Amino acid sequence: MTYEPTRTVRHTITIDATPVEVFPYLTDPTLMTRWMGDYAVLDAVPGGTFLVDINGVPVRGTYLEVQPPHRVVVSWGMAGSTELPPGASTVEFVLTQHGTTTDVAVTHSGLPPEIAAQHQLGWQHFGDRILLAASGRHPGPDPWATEPTRPT
């Protein structure tokens, strides 16, 4: 057996909404695509489908844990990728209420080292977008969808 090192990236944001208000943005396809992705098929039960197309990138996985309104864990990978195939990594969202706000902690583990920095940038970018969407503001079109080359 060969040891293959992996990386974990973390990002936390604070949203001016309760966990009950934020949680559907992780489980409802219409709300998911307001902040991340162009298309989503979500079956938010353990073993259910997690399919999101993000600016042409086909993310595929399954829901591993769903604990409303505080925690969601999904497997994550990209269709057709040998570097990060479907289900190869894990993304955990933990929602913690502080008064009228919610901290959303994202932990993406099992990433190949050569793409960890790209995913860190991605979670920062999409963290800004869910912050707006779940706070009741429209994040607008994703600027990464219209850039000739996205950050790497």
Buried (B, 14 or more C-beta within 10 A) or exposed (E): EEEEEEBBBEBEBEBBBBBEBBBBBBBBBEBBBBBBBEEBEBBBEEEBBBBBBBBEBBBBBBBBEBEBBBBBBBBBBBEEBEEBEBBBBBBBBBBBBEEEBBBBBBBBBBBBEEBBBEBBBBBBBBBBBBBBBBBEEEBEEBEBEEEEEBEE
